Amino acid sequence: MYQPFLDYLEQSLFQRFDLHSRPIPAGLESQVSERGKNPATIKSWSYECAEFRKIRYTYIDAGASAQIFNSVIYPSHNSELPLLGIDFLSFGQVKNLIVMDFQPLFQDEAYLTKYIHPLKKLHEQYPDLAQNLEMKFYDANQYFSKYLLFAKTDPETVKTRVFEAFKDYLNLYWEMLADSELLTDPSDIGRIAKAQKDYDQYSADRDPASGLFSSYFGHEWSEKFLYGFLFEEAMPLAAAVAK
């Protein structure tokens, strides 16, 4: 269901940036599961360029049972830009959940005015995709903006409205990148590096997808995928306690 989204993201990235492959730990690039009604395959891609220190996206194809597309784009540490987060999940024909946001690294008013407020006008074009749903695993006031798209919808809306919103959000993000200024002060760059690391830790600690990965590919592989690829700057809880 989300293959056109992945194709558009790839095309958009390769047209605009000088991408270089970013290594993915062996065994995590792809995996096949025979569990469940339909065999599931998971494939991941990762790139870097001058503007972005890490671009990652993952697709899970379990046929009619599940279709999942997830991506996070991390700007280089000399940029204050929010992260670009995408999470589209479909389970059968009845459950379709979409999440897309400019994920702020900070919540102070000056930062939000500069980097999140430009999203307001575009967000208002998609009221049907901003349903103010309850977040069960995350604090909505941390690493999310008030202009995120967050909705339960149907397959036809995914193909039309969601795809249009996806393209609009991407294009605005590229525009904001082009207009942004690069940081030069080492203390500012260090502050961004810490904020992105904190984001990884926060996300790894709460990400509900780890249970899904475990159900398809086993707990051991899921843990490696979570900490070795998705949120590689995070420390597993057991290691953090031991430390």
Buried (B, 14 or more C-beta within 10 A) or exposed (E): BBEEBBEBBBEBBEEEBEBEEBEBEEEBBEBEBEEEEBBBBBBBBBBBBEBBBBBBBBBBBBEEBBBBBBBBBBBBBBBBBBBBBBBBBBBEEEEBBBBBBBBBBBEEEEBBEEBBEBBEEBBEEBEEBBEEEEEEEBEBEEBBBBBBBBBEBEBEBBBEBBBEBBBBBBEBBBEBBEEBEEBEEEEBBEBBBEBBBBBBBBBBBBBEBBEBBBBBBBEEBBBBBBBBBBBBBBBEEEEEEEE
